[in-house]
Amino acid sequence: MIPELEYAVYVWSSYGIFAVVVAWQILQPVLYRRRLMAELREEQALQSGEYDDPNP
């Protein structure tokens, strides 16, 4: 199933955009969870008194 040459740019750019959107949909929750877990660990360390400020 090879598209006509005149439509190839449209078809392959659509595939590319689709791949980028799907990758972003997978990556965004992973990055959000990582950031949220780091914030929770920092808050827990602050509350328990174990927090060591790297920039005093």
ChimeraX attribute file (.defattr): number of C-alpha atoms within 10 A of each C-alpha:
attribute: neighborCount
match mode: 1-to-1
recipient: residues
	/A:1	3
	/A:2	7
	/A:3	11
	/A:4	9
	/A:5	9
	/A:6	8
	/A:7	10
	/A:8	12
	/A:9	12
	/A:10	12
	/A:11	15
	/A:12	12
	/A:13	11
	/A:14	12
	/A:15	12
	/A:16	12
	/A:17	12
	/A:18	12
	/A:19	12
	/A:20	12
	/A:21	12
	/A:22	11
	/A:23	11
	/A:24	12
	/A:25	11
	/A:26	11
	/A:27	11
	/A:28	11
	/A:29	11
	/A:30	12
	/A:31	11
	/A:32	11
	/A:33	11
	/A:34	12
	/A:35	12
	/A:36	12
	/A:37	12
	/A:38	12
	/A:39	12
	/A:40	12
	/A:41	13
	/A:42	15
	/A:43	13
	/A:44	13
	/A:45	13
	/A:46	13
	/A:47	10
	/A:48	9
	/A:49	9
	/A:50	10
	/A:51	13
	/A:52	10
	/A:53	7
	/A:54	5
	/A:55	4
	/A:56	4
